[in-house]
């Protein structure tokens, strides 16, 4: 239940601050895709106060179908694809390094590849590029100005400290860049590259990994969407997972989620970003008491409505 006006504003402000701390920055999809989503919602009977088209549940005795209907399959498949993609991306960059006239690979890229492939979408590009360039610059400055007067252990520590200060003051947080900064001081081969180390391999190596992760993310989204749709048609769904998502998004522990929290929850469930406008339409459909927040039952209804839409779109494509 919504509290008095002042409490509601304080709650909303607190929610905004907590949502800001979430690592992944979300960009809204193009307006044309949003309009298409809303059009499909209306076709499915969602958002216009009519009953949604429930997906037709298909029962099958096929072992393969039964296995694919397991609720853990999308996560396992996505993890396997991400792991193989990360390994292949690191191998690709290191192979290019062997034939390129400039350095493209450095040991800290092994931690970079984990960060950019861990989630469905890699971190924001500006975090990867600027978050790498800043600490690398500090590393070169430390080596150039201080290595003649201070031991390596000191300049290395200073370069890592500069990385932390850079992250805190700029907000372009990319942890592997701290390791790149340390390597630029500690390793003689890379230290001798001087100012070129900032671009090659620090920024360029991470940029290559980011590009490969972005390409794979589209494939991962499609595969997850297909598996989720299949599960819905088979009548299976992980209720415990939905409850965990709800609890994770209920930032204040009040037993309800607001619009922004719901938008985050949709991302956790479907594996990709959902526009805020689409989230508003879905929320309006299931917010039975009209208080602007959803309890667990209402939250589950929103996800059901979204899955119904996906099943409706799939059936149109196969018709």
Secondary structure, DSSP 8 states (H G I E B T S, - for coil): ----HHHHHHHHHHHHHHHHTSSS------HHHHHHHHHHHHHTTTTTTS------------HHHHHHTSTTHHHHHHHHHHHHHHHHHHHHHHHHHHH-SS----TTHHHHHHHHHHSSS---HHHHHHHHHHHHHHHHHHHHHHTTTS-HHHHHHHHHHHHHHHHHHH----THHHHHHHHHHH-HHHHTTTTHHIIIIIIHHHHHHHHHHHHHHHHHHHHHHHHHHHHHHTT---HHHHHHHHHHH-TT-SS-B-HHHHHHHHHHHHSS---HHHHHHHHHHH-TT-SS-B-HHHHHHHHHHHHHHHHHHHHHHH-
